[in-house]
Amino acid sequence: MAIVQTVVWQGPDSKIVDLTSNDNATDAVIPHNLGATPQDVALTLLRTQGAINLWRVSAMDATNVTVSKTEDESGESASPQLRVIIRRPHSIGR
């Protein structure tokens, strides 16, 4: 299996995705369609109980952001565990 991605919001300047991991997959490649390498990527934990994976942005470019978890979680949940907020550079106008 893979890390499940649920798009919460997609706009011309940002994308918000929730990630759910129920197995030992470690990487989620998120296509962002922003036309440039993001200015920043914010990771927000959505679970406050139990063990939380250690997540990080492992790569980003003009097409994708890759988010990785560095260890497996015991007692994983079917609920989303991480929210990823991707923002395009402000210097690129529309």
Backbone as numpy.savetxt, mean C-alpha at the origin, in Angstrom:
# Nx Ny Nz CAx CAy CAz Cx Cy Cz
-1.44 -17.48 -2.71 -2.28 -16.29 -2.71 -1.40 -15.05 -2.71
-2.05 -13.94 -2.69 -1.33 -12.67 -2.72 -1.93 -11.73 -1.69
-1.32 -10.60 -1.57 -1.88 -9.55 -0.73 -3.01 -8.89 -1.53
-4.20 -8.88 -0.96 -5.38 -8.34 -1.64 -5.38 -6.82 -1.54
-5.62 -6.17 -2.68 -5.67 -4.71 -2.74 -7.11 -4.26 -2.98
-7.57 -3.33 -2.16 -8.89 -2.74 -2.34 -8.72 -1.24 -2.53
-9.09 -0.74 -3.70 -8.96 0.69 -3.96 -10.06 1.42 -3.20
-9.66 2.31 -2.31 -10.60 3.12 -1.53 -10.95 4.39 -2.30
-9.95 4.97 -2.97 -10.16 6.20 -3.74 -9.05 6.35 -4.77
-9.42 6.81 -5.96 -8.45 7.11 -7.02 -8.81 8.45 -7.62
-7.89 9.38 -7.60 -8.09 10.68 -8.20 -6.91 11.02 -9.08
-6.89 12.20 -9.68 -5.79 12.56 -10.57 -4.46 12.80 -9.85
-4.52 13.08 -8.54 -3.30 13.41 -7.81 -2.98 12.46 -6.67
-3.84 11.49 -6.41 -3.55 10.55 -5.33 -4.38 9.27 -5.49
-3.95 8.26 -4.77 -4.65 6.97 -4.75 -4.56 6.42 -3.34
-5.66 5.86 -2.87 -5.69 5.24 -1.54 -6.09 3.79 -1.72
-5.29 2.89 -1.15 -5.50 1.45 -1.28 -5.39 0.81 0.10
-6.32 -0.09 0.42 -6.21 -0.91 1.63 -5.65 -2.27 1.25
-4.73 -2.79 2.06 -4.11 -4.09 1.82 -4.54 -5.09 2.89
-4.85 -6.30 2.43 -5.21 -7.40 3.34 -4.30 -8.57 3.01
-3.60 -9.08 4.02 -2.70 -10.20 3.83 -3.16 -11.36 4.69
-3.51 -12.48 4.05 -3.98 -13.65 4.79 -3.08 -14.85 4.58
-1.91 -14.65 4.06 -0.98 -15.76 3.85 0.44 -15.24 3.99
1.39 -15.98 3.47 2.79 -15.59 3.64 3.34 -14.78 2.47
2.46 -14.25 1.60 2.93 -13.34 0.55 3.56 -12.12 1.21
4.60 -11.59 0.59 5.32 -10.48 1.23 5.25 -9.17 0.47
4.89 -9.17 -0.82 4.93 -7.94 -1.62 3.59 -7.64 -2.28
3.23 -6.37 -2.29 2.06 -5.89 -3.03 2.54 -4.82 -3.99
2.38 -5.05 -5.28 2.74 -4.07 -6.30 1.47 -3.31 -6.65
1.45 -2.02 -6.33 0.26 -1.20 -6.50 0.45 -0.28 -7.70
-0.30 -0.49 -8.79 -0.22 0.45 -9.91 -0.94 1.74 -9.52
-0.28 2.89 -9.71 -0.90 4.13 -9.23 -1.43 5.04 -10.33
-0.94 4.94 -11.56 -1.44 5.74 -12.69 -1.37 7.24 -12.46
-0.34 7.70 -11.76 -0.20 9.14 -11.49 0.70 9.84 -12.50
1.36 9.09 -13.36 2.17 9.69 -14.40 3.54 10.16 -13.98
3.92 9.92 -12.74 5.24 10.32 -12.24 5.52 9.54 -10.96
6.78 9.50 -10.59 7.13 8.88 -9.31 6.48 9.67 -8.19
5.79 9.01 -7.27 5.08 9.73 -6.21 6.01 10.60 -5.37
5.45 11.70 -4.87 6.19 12.57 -3.96 6.32 11.91 -2.61
5.24 11.26 -2.16 5.31 10.55 -0.89 4.29 9.43 -0.86
4.56 8.46 -0.02 3.68 7.33 0.22 3.52 7.20 1.72
2.29 7.28 2.20 2.01 7.16 3.63 1.41 5.80 3.92
1.92 5.14 4.96 1.40 3.84 5.40 0.71 4.03 6.74
-0.54 3.58 6.83 -1.31 3.71 8.06 -1.83 2.34 8.46
-1.50 1.90 9.68 -1.99 0.61 10.17 -3.48 0.72 10.43
-4.24 -0.30 10.03 -5.69 -0.31 10.24 -6.10 -1.23 11.37
-5.19 -2.08 11.83 -5.49 -2.99 12.93 -4.75 -2.52 14.17
-5.44 -2.50 15.28 -4.81 -2.07 16.53 -4.71 -3.20 17.54
-5.26 -4.36 17.21 -5.19 -5.50 18.13 -4.39 -6.62 17.49
-3.71 -7.40 18.31 -2.94 -8.53 17.81 -1.62 -8.10 17.20
-0.97 -9.05 16.56 0.33 -8.77 15.95 0.13 -8.02 14.65
0.93 -7.01 14.42 0.88 -6.21 13.19 2.16 -6.48 12.40
1.98 -6.72 11.10 3.16 -6.92 10.25 4.02 -5.67 10.23
5.26 -5.84 9.97 6.17 -4.72 9.78 6.20 -4.41 8.28
5.55 -3.32 7.87 5.40 -2.95 6.48 6.38 -1.84 6.11
6.75 -1.78 4.83 7.62 -0.71 4.34 7.40 -0.54 2.84
7.71 0.64 2.34 7.73 0.88 0.90 9.08 0.38 0.41
9.07 -0.64 -0.43 10.34 -1.22 -0.88 10.77 -0.71 -2.25
9.85 -0.13 -3.01 10.20 0.44 -4.32 9.06 1.35 -4.79
9.43 2.35 -5.59 8.41 3.17 -6.25 9.00 3.77 -7.51
8.14 3.89 -8.51 8.55 4.51 -9.76 7.34 5.19 -10.39
7.44 5.58 -11.64 6.38 6.34 -12.30 5.13 5.50 -12.58
5.22 4.19 -12.34 4.09 3.30 -12.63 3.53 2.63 -11.38
4.41 2.16 -10.49 3.99 1.33 -9.36 4.65 1.75 -8.05
3.99 1.39 -6.97 4.58 1.44 -5.63 4.54 0.01 -5.11
5.67 -0.47 -4.59 5.71 -1.81 -4.00 5.81 -1.67 -2.49
4.88 -2.31 -1.80 4.85 -2.32 -0.34 5.13 -3.75 0.10
6.04 -3.91 1.06 6.44 -5.24 1.51 6.25 -5.37 3.01
5.94 -6.58 3.43 5.93 -6.86 4.87 7.17 -7.68 5.17
7.81 -7.38 6.27 9.10 -7.98 6.56 9.00 -9.21 7.45
7.82 -9.49 7.97 7.65 -10.74 8.70 6.19 -11.15 8.65
5.96 -12.45 8.79 4.60 -12.98 8.74 3.91 -12.69 10.06
2.60 -12.67 10.01 1.79 -12.34 11.18 1.02 -13.58 11.61
1.05 -13.90 12.89 0.24 -15.01 13.37 -1.16 -14.48 13.67
-2.17 -15.32 13.47 -3.54 -14.90 13.72 -3.99 -13.81 12.77
-3.66 -13.97 11.48 -4.00 -12.93 10.51 -5.50 -12.77 10.38
-5.90 -11.59 9.96 -7.30 -11.21 9.89 -7.75 -11.09 8.45
-9.04 -11.31 8.22 -9.60 -11.08 6.89 -9.88 -9.60 6.66
-9.72 -8.79 7.70 -9.93 -7.35 7.58 -8.68 -6.68 7.02
-8.85 -5.54 6.34 -7.66 -4.82 5.85 -6.72 -4.48 7.00
-5.41 -4.58 6.73 -4.41 -4.37 7.76 -3.59 -3.10 7.55
-3.59 -2.58 6.33 -2.75 -1.43 6.03 -3.43 -0.55 5.00
-3.37 0.76 5.20 -3.85 1.72 4.19 -2.62 2.40 3.60
-2.58 2.47 2.27 -1.48 3.09 1.54 -2.03 4.31 0.82
-1.44 5.48 1.10 -1.86 6.73 0.46 -0.70 7.20 -0.41
-0.94 7.27 -1.71 0.09 7.61 -2.68 -0.25 8.98 -3.26
0.71 9.91 -3.24 0.48 11.28 -3.75 1.49 11.61 -4.84
1.01 12.23 -5.91 1.90 12.62 -7.01 2.63 13.91 -6.65
3.76 14.19 -7.29 4.50 15.42 -7.02 3.67 16.66 -7.31
3.79 17.67 -6.46 3.03 18.91 -6.64 3.54 19.73 -7.82
4.77 19.50 -8.23 5.36 20.30 -9.31 4.79 19.94 -10.68
4.03 18.86 -10.75 3.46 18.46 -12.04 2.02 18.95 -12.08
1.76 19.92 -12.89 0.41 20.48 -13.00 -0.47 19.70 -13.96
-1.73 19.88 -13.82 -2.69 19.24 -14.74 -3.37 20.31 -15.55
